[in-house]
Amino acid sequence: MEDETPDEESLSDEDWAAIRAAVPSFAERWRAITEESTYDGTLTFVTIHELATHVVENVICERPEELQSLAEALEYEFTVAALHDRERYAGLLRVGFLEGLIEAADEIGMPLTRLVPLLRGSRTREHWHAAVAYKRPGRVWDDRRGAVPTFVLPHAVGTIEIRCGRRLDDQRVLLDVRLVSGDLSRARYIRREAGKDFWTDYRILNVSQRSADLPDELELEVESAVLDGVDPWDYLLPPIDEAFWQLADGPSWPERESPNEER
């Protein structure tokens, strides 16, 4: 007989009511959300993100006195979730709220160190470290400096413009590029910023000049695997906005590591 697995915990907005109550200034925004005809109380990861945005944009600068009660509520709720094995609820607080804080701070260019007053308890800190590790791959948290790289950051050595490209096989792509600036001889990777402190990069395998009369017109062979039938270059090639790429002397995080995709 097959083993039976327990049903996944279902969540609603009632589950994180204590977190909302700790931020009185959010009450008006919350009332507007619940009065919308499209409101669905089971879309908790969406609605709690609204609170994260409110905390970053309003509370930190205008109502810092609310941070203490919010910090206490967070630690209490994380503790209760741990004691009762409510992993999905803890995930809501970590992914929906803590990661939401990081995203909201990135949107307005706010240093993450402004969020330190919320990190009062050991369980909150544990989940905050996990949130930072996911949103800032290859970095660890420090209260004074923020997300600190655990590896030597690559140096930008130039810029290329990708004109067109084609796949050579399941592991390689050939790109027609123009060298805009910099020293191609020092370049080991091409990369573009895909998010705050997050880069998409590809290792350069070979470089050839397309014509002796056009020294800046080149062909770059880069390493890029097709994974599960998905070719990343289906989304990255021009004529969209990703034509200009940075040349770098190293990848955006150690080659032996990659962002943890497990949630």
C-alpha positions as CSV (number, residue, x, y, z in Angstrom):
1,M,0.0,0.0,0.0
2,E,1.3,3.4,-0.9
3,D,2.3,5.8,2.0
4,E,-0.2,8.5,2.6
5,T,1.1,12.0,2.8
6,P,-0.6,14.7,4.8
7,D,-2.4,17.5,2.9
8,E,-0.4,20.6,2.4
9,E,-1.2,23.3,4.9
10,S,-3.6,25.9,3.4
11,L,-3.1,29.5,4.2
12,S,-5.3,32.6,4.2
13,D,-4.8,36.2,5.2
14,E,-6.2,35.4,8.6
15,D,-2.9,33.5,9.3
16,W,-0.8,36.6,9.3
17,A,-3.3,39.0,10.9
18,A,-0.9,39.5,13.9
19,I,1.8,40.8,11.5
20,R,-0.7,43.3,10.0
21,A,-1.8,44.4,13.5
22,A,1.8,45.2,14.4
23,V,1.8,47.9,11.7
24,P,-1.1,50.2,12.4
25,S,-0.3,52.5,9.5
26,F,-1.0,49.7,7.1
27,A,-4.7,49.5,8.2
28,E,-5.9,52.0,5.6
29,R,-4.1,50.3,2.7
30,W,-5.3,46.9,3.9
31,R,-8.9,48.1,4.0
32,A,-8.6,49.3,0.4
33,I,-7.2,45.9,-0.6
34,T,-10.0,43.9,1.0
35,E,-12.7,46.2,-0.5
36,E,-11.5,45.5,-4.1
37,S,-13.8,43.2,-6.0
38,T,-10.9,41.0,-7.0
39,Y,-9.7,40.5,-3.4
40,D,-9.0,36.8,-2.6
41,G,-7.9,36.0,0.9
42,T,-6.1,32.9,-0.1
43,L,-3.6,34.7,-2.2
44,T,-1.4,35.3,0.8
45,F,1.9,35.6,-0.9
46,V,0.5,38.5,-2.9
47,T,-1.2,40.4,-0.1
48,I,1.7,40.0,2.4
49,H,4.0,41.5,-0.2
50,E,1.8,44.6,-0.1
51,L,2.8,44.9,3.6
52,A,6.5,44.5,2.8
53,T,6.2,47.4,0.3
54,H,4.4,49.5,2.8
55,V,7.1,48.9,5.5
56,V,9.9,49.9,3.1
57,E,8.2,52.9,1.5
58,N,6.4,54.3,4.6
59,V,7.3,52.8,7.9
60,I,11.1,52.9,7.8
61,C,11.3,56.6,6.9
62,E,8.1,58.0,8.4
63,R,7.0,55.7,11.3
64,P,10.1,54.0,12.6
65,E,8.4,53.5,16.0
66,E,6.3,50.7,14.4
67,L,9.4,48.6,13.6
68,Q,9.8,47.4,17.2
69,S,6.3,46.0,17.4
70,L,6.7,44.4,13.9
71,A,10.0,42.9,14.9
72,E,8.4,41.4,18.0
73,A,5.5,40.0,16.1
74,L,7.8,38.5,13.4
75,E,9.9,36.7,16.0
76,Y,6.8,35.4,17.8
77,E,5.1,34.1,14.6
78,F,8.3,32.4,13.4
79,T,8.6,30.7,16.8
80,V,5.0,29.6,16.8
81,A,5.5,28.2,13.2
82,A,8.5,26.3,14.3
83,L,6.9,24.8,17.5
84,H,3.9,23.6,15.5
85,D,5.8,22.5,12.4
86,R,4.0,25.0,10.2
87,E,6.6,25.1,7.4
88,R,4.3,26.6,4.9
89,Y,3.4,29.5,7.2
90,A,7.1,30.1,8.0
91,G,7.7,30.1,4.2
92,L,5.0,32.7,3.8
93,L,6.8,35.0,6.3
94,R,10.2,34.3,4.8
95,V,9.4,34.4,1.0
96,G,6.3,36.6,1.0
97,F,7.5,39.1,3.6
98,L,11.3,39.1,4.2
99,E,12.1,38.5,0.5
100,G,9.4,41.1,-0.3
101,L,11.2,43.6,1.9
102,I,14.4,43.0,-0.1
103,E,12.6,43.4,-3.4
104,A,10.8,46.6,-2.2
105,A,14.1,48.0,-0.9
106,D,15.8,47.3,-4.3
107,E,13.0,49.1,-6.1
108,I,13.7,52.4,-4.4
109,G,17.5,51.9,-3.9
110,M,17.3,51.6,-0.2
111,P,20.3,49.8,1.5
112,L,19.2,46.6,3.2
113,T,20.9,47.7,6.4
114,R,17.9,50.0,7.0
115,L,16.0,46.8,7.8
116,V,18.3,45.7,10.7
117,P,15.8,47.0,13.4
118,L,13.5,44.1,12.3
119,L,16.1,41.5,13.0
120,R,15.6,41.3,16.8
121,G,15.2,37.5,17.3
122,S,17.1,34.4,16.5
123,R,14.4,32.8,14.4
124,T,13.8,36.0,12.4
125,R,17.5,36.2,11.8
126,E,17.7,32.6,10.7
127,H,15.0,33.2,8.0
128,W,16.5,36.5,7.1
129,H,19.8,34.9,6.3
130,A,18.0,32.3,4.1
131,A,16.1,35.2,2.3
132,V,19.4,37.0,1.7
133,A,21.1,33.8,0.5
134,Y,18.3,33.4,-2.1
135,K,18.0,37.0,-3.2
136,R,21.8,37.6,-3.1
137,P,23.5,34.4,-4.3
138,G,27.0,33.9,-2.9
139,R,26.6,36.5,-0.2
140,V,26.3,36.4,3.6
141,W,24.6,38.9,5.9
142,D,26.4,41.5,8.0
143,D,24.4,44.0,10.0
144,R,26.8,46.8,9.3
145,R,27.7,46.1,5.7
146,G,24.6,44.3,4.4
147,A,25.0,41.4,1.9
148,V,28.7,40.7,1.7
149,P,30.2,38.7,-1.2
150,T,31.9,35.4,-0.2
151,F,34.0,35.5,-3.4
152,V,36.1,38.0,-5.3
153,L,33.8,40.1,-7.5
154,P,34.6,40.1,-11.2
155,H,36.0,43.2,-12.9
156,A,34.3,44.8,-15.9
157,V,36.8,44.9,-18.7
158,G,34.6,46.2,-21.6
159,T,31.3,46.2,-23.4
160,I,29.9,44.4,-26.5
161,E,26.8,44.8,-28.6
162,I,25.2,41.5,-29.7
163,R,23.9,41.8,-33.2
164,C,22.6,38.3,-33.7
165,G,23.4,34.7,-32.8
166,R,22.7,31.1,-33.5
167,R,23.0,27.9,-31.5
168,L,25.8,25.5,-32.5
169,D,24.7,22.6,-30.4
170,D,23.1,21.9,-27.0
171,Q,26.1,23.4,-25.2
172,R,27.3,26.4,-27.3
173,V,26.0,29.6,-28.9
174,L,27.8,31.6,-31.6
175,L,27.2,35.4,-31.4
176,D,28.0,38.1,-33.9
177,V,29.1,41.1,-31.8
178,R,30.6,44.5,-32.0
179,L,33.3,45.5,-29.5
180,V,32.0,48.8,-28.1
181,S,34.8,49.4,-25.6
182,G,37.4,47.7,-23.4
183,D,40.0,44.9,-23.6
184,L,38.6,41.7,-25.1
185,S,41.8,39.9,-24.4
186,R,41.1,40.1,-20.6
187,A,37.5,39.0,-20.9
188,R,36.5,35.5,-19.8
189,Y,32.7,36.0,-19.5
190,I,29.9,38.0,-21.0
191,R,27.3,39.1,-18.6
192,R,24.2,41.4,-18.0
193,E,22.5,42.5,-14.8
194,A,19.3,40.5,-14.3
195,G,18.5,42.0,-11.0
196,K,19.9,43.8,-8.0
197,D,23.4,42.2,-7.4
198,F,22.4,39.3,-9.7
199,W,23.9,38.7,-13.1
200,T,23.4,36.3,-16.0
201,D,26.8,35.3,-17.3
202,Y,28.2,33.0,-20.0
203,R,31.8,31.7,-20.4
204,I,33.6,32.7,-23.6
205,L,35.0,29.7,-25.3
206,N,36.5,31.2,-28.5
207,V,36.8,34.6,-30.2
208,S,37.4,35.2,-33.9
209,Q,37.6,38.3,-36.1
210,R,34.9,38.5,-38.8
211,S,37.1,40.6,-41.2
212,A,40.6,42.1,-41.1
213,D,39.0,45.4,-42.3
214,L,36.6,45.5,-39.3
215,P,38.6,44.9,-36.2
216,D,35.7,45.5,-33.9
217,E,33.3,43.0,-35.6
218,L,33.7,39.6,-33.9
219,E,32.3,36.2,-33.4
220,L,32.1,35.0,-29.9
221,E,31.5,31.3,-29.1
222,V,30.0,31.1,-25.5
223,E,29.0,28.2,-23.3
224,S,25.3,28.0,-22.8
225,A,23.4,24.7,-22.3
226,V,19.9,23.9,-23.3
227,L,18.2,22.7,-20.0
228,D,15.0,20.7,-20.0
229,G,14.3,21.8,-23.6
230,V,14.6,25.5,-22.7
231,D,17.1,27.6,-24.6
232,P,17.9,30.7,-22.6
233,W,18.9,32.6,-25.8
234,D,15.3,32.4,-27.0
235,Y,14.7,35.3,-24.5
236,L,18.1,37.1,-24.6
237,L,18.9,37.8,-28.2
238,P,18.2,41.2,-29.8
239,P,16.2,43.1,-31.0
240,I,15.0,43.4,-27.3
241,D,16.8,45.5,-24.8
242,E,19.6,43.0,-24.0
243,A,21.8,43.9,-26.9
244,F,24.6,45.5,-24.8
245,W,26.5,43.1,-22.5
246,Q,29.4,43.6,-20.2
247,L,32.7,41.8,-20.6
248,A,34.1,40.6,-17.3
249,D,37.2,38.7,-16.1
250,G,35.2,36.3,-14.0
251,P,31.7,35.0,-13.3
252,S,29.2,36.7,-11.0
253,W,29.6,34.0,-8.4
254,P,31.9,31.0,-8.1
255,E,31.6,28.4,-10.9
256,R,31.1,25.6,-8.4
257,E,28.0,27.4,-7.0
258,S,24.7,28.4,-8.4
259,P,21.7,30.1,-6.9
260,N,19.6,27.7,-4.8
261,E,16.3,27.2,-6.7
262,E,14.7,25.1,-4.0
263,R,12.1,27.0,-2.0
